[in-house]
């Protein structure tokens, strides 16, 4: 049977070439040393976000000197009545922080899950007006040139944007939200935005065919080892997320190298039980237990704000 990807001309692969997904795989680190996760308070988006973010990154020991950094925010839709996207001020702070840390370049990339004019969406969300040199930094990952990565899901190869493949570090600038299929969408689910819609359709149809949880795990296996997470929990979204929920003020940024540990920490802050979320417990590496996470910054219990969840997810906790 001819598959959709077989119909794409090889010339679309571009300079990135063919990559082996297994080259970055490593065993689960549950029984090794704990993963550092920093939780820092940020009362609102007018606070000193650069200072707070820099402090959290330093707590995790991240070094980006000389690296090509790609910031991957969550920019999917716009509705002025709620808070769907990673706030533009968080992205602007990340640009400043990583440049100050000595990154060779700091770029931004996103491939929204819905078929939209991405540049217009960025305009509506304030990205183009708030983030310095946004137009020069930004790539629409739905339409970027692509390279082939071998054996991503169920032995199938997949195409990914060259901007992602060439990055030395991907920073998942996720939004703290509930999700009507996955339960919660955080730094790992945010990788759906690096799957090019021009190849796999909208809303990333091939990932839904493979399965949401299976796709989250597979993308994390490929890109997690060269990633860092900064989750915007200053104002999250509860209820019918990731688009139609209600704003939920939490007042935190959550950061770390281990995306499983970061997302598990976010779940606990949201009042959710990470051990009930299969893409956290079944990932090939990463710590989801409290014993496997070295908490830095704020005490999770003190910043916990239970999120309202849809009836289908009441087994996860929340309110």
Rosetta blueprint (number, residue, H / E / L):
1 X L
2 X L
3 X L
4 X H
5 X H
6 X H
7 X H
8 X L
9 X L
10 X H
11 X H
12 X H
13 X H
14 X H
15 X H
16 X H
17 X L
18 X E
19 X E
20 X E
21 X H
22 X H
23 X H
24 X H
25 X L
26 X L
27 X L
28 X L
29 X L
30 X L
31 X L
32 X L
33 X L
34 X L
35 X E
36 X E
37 X E
38 X E
39 X E
40 X E
41 X E
42 X L
43 X L
44 X L
45 X L
46 X L
47 X L
48 X L
49 X H
50 X H
51 X H
52 X H
53 X H
54 X H
55 X H
56 X H
57 X H
58 X H
59 X H
60 X L
61 X L
62 X L
63 X L
64 X L
65 X L
66 X L
67 X L
68 X E
69 X E
70 X E
71 X E
72 X E
73 X E
74 X L
75 X L
76 X L
77 X L
78 X L
79 X L
80 X L
81 X L
82 X L
83 X L
84 X L
85 X L
86 X L
87 X L
88 X H
89 X H
90 X H
91 X H
92 X H
93 X H
94 X H
95 X H
96 X H
97 X H
98 X H
99 X H
100 X H
101 X L
102 X L
103 X L
104 X L
105 X E
106 X E
107 X E
108 X E
109 X E
110 X E
111 X L
112 X L
113 X L
114 X L
115 X L
116 X L
117 X L
118 X H
119 X H
120 X H
121 X H
122 X H
123 X H
124 X H
125 X L
126 X L
127 X H
128 X H
129 X H
130 X H
131 X L
132 X L
133 X L
134 X H
135 X H
136 X H
137 X H
138 X E
139 X E
140 X E
141 X L
142 X L
143 X L
144 X L
145 X L
146 X E
147 X E
148 X E
149 X E
150 X E
151 X E
152 X E
153 X E
154 X L
155 X L
156 X E
157 X E
158 X E
159 X E
160 X E
161 X E
162 X H
163 X H
164 X H
165 X H
166 X H
167 X L
168 X L
169 X E
170 X E
171 X E
172 X E
173 X E
174 X E
175 X E
176 X E
177 X E
178 X E
179 X E
180 X L
181 X L
182 X L
183 X E
184 X E
185 X E
186 X L
187 X L
188 X L
189 X H
190 X H
191 X H
192 X H
193 X H
194 X H
195 X L
196 X L
197 X H
198 X H
199 X H
200 X H
201 X L
202 X L
203 X L
204 X L
205 X H
206 X H
207 X H
208 X H
209 X H
210 X H
211 X L
212 X H
213 X H
214 X H
215 X H
216 X H
217 X H
218 X H
219 X H
220 X H
221 X H
222 X H
223 X H
224 X H
225 X H
226 X H
227 X E
228 X E
229 X E
230 X E
231 X E
232 X E
233 X E
234 X E
235 X E
236 X E
237 X E
238 X E
239 X L
240 X L
241 X L
242 X L
243 X L
244 X L
245 X L
246 X E
247 X E
248 X E
249 X E
250 X E
251 X E
252 X E
253 X E
254 X E
255 X E
256 X E
257 X L
258 X L
259 X H
260 X H
261 X H
262 X H
263 X H
264 X H
265 X H
266 X H
267 X H
268 X H
269 X H
270 X L
271 X L
272 X E
273 X L
274 X H
275 X H
276 X H
277 X L
278 X H
279 X H
280 X H
281 X H
282 X L
283 X L
284 X L
285 X L
286 X L
287 X L
288 X L
289 X L
290 X H
291 X H
292 X H
293 X E
294 X E
295 X E
296 X E
297 X E
298 X L
299 X L
300 X H
301 X H
302 X H
303 X H
304 X L
305 X L
306 X L
307 X L
308 X L
309 X L
310 X L
311 X H
312 X H
313 X H
314 X H
315 X H
316 X H
317 X E
318 X L
319 X L
